[in-house]
Amino acid sequence: MLTKFWDNLTTEDISKLSRNVILIAPFSSIEQHGSHLPLNTDRVILDKILQKLCENNKKNNDFIILPNLSIGSASEHLDFEGTLSIDSINYINFCINYFDSILSKKFKKLLLINSHGGQTNHIEVIAKEIKKKYKSINIIKANYFKFEGYEKIISKNELEYGYHGGEFETSLMLYLAKDYVKINKIKKNKLSPDYQSKNIIGFEKIIKKQWITEEISKNGIIGNPLSANAKKGEKLTNITLKTLKKIIEELKSL
């Protein structure tokens, strides 16, 4: 197979695929990432990582990558220009209908890989509803930004309290798509207020207050991108690729 991307295949190619092939479904978003990162940051990071996954596994026919669902649910960022968002109910219904068109063809394995923190709960619901309808399908849900091992590269505080446009995402973009980064706009920024709060209610604590980005950050950035660099981005990418490969190997055996 010359490509591992679903939309580069012909209808005849699809008909010949094993129904046990792992379908990788990427979810991302078009939303503000401050003044130094583009609106398509979530999509670019995930697309570039999946491209590298394909390049590193050219002889592996265990997986196919579906089109990136890049217009997502990002209402928390709508106060900032450029953000595109679908309301949660319509987004969930769209995704369920979308997967109907694929899973009705008897495919058995699905990996939902997400790059936008604002729709992790949506994907939980989507997976639950798909599983109810297609009981024999193995569905795996993964948020790449939650993979283990990043703490070796990025501080624990930055990972936990710098979750939007901070050192983590900026490092990945400097490695994967440097030309998209406005380096002269990278400035010191604050972590989430949760960092120094002793309250049990927080923005991203176990007990959560529903929030919009403007309540946490007036410039849209949550985290400090000042220490970001391409070398860190490369290491983060390698950890992500290693984890994805492990997920594929385990899902293959289910």
Secondary structure, 3 states (H helix, E strand, C coil): CCCCEHHHCCHHHHHHCCCCCEEEEEECCECCECCCECCCHHHHHHHHHHHHHHHHCCCCCCEEECCCECCCCCHHHCCCCCCECCCHHHHHHHHHHHHHHHHCCCCCEEEEEECCHHHHHHHHHHHHHHHHHCCCCEEEEEEHHHCCCHHHCCCHHHHHHCCECCHHHHHHHHHHCHHHCCHHHCCCCCCCHHHHCCCCEECCCCEECCCCHHHHCCCCCECCHHHCCHHHHHHHHHHHHHHHHHHHHHHHCC
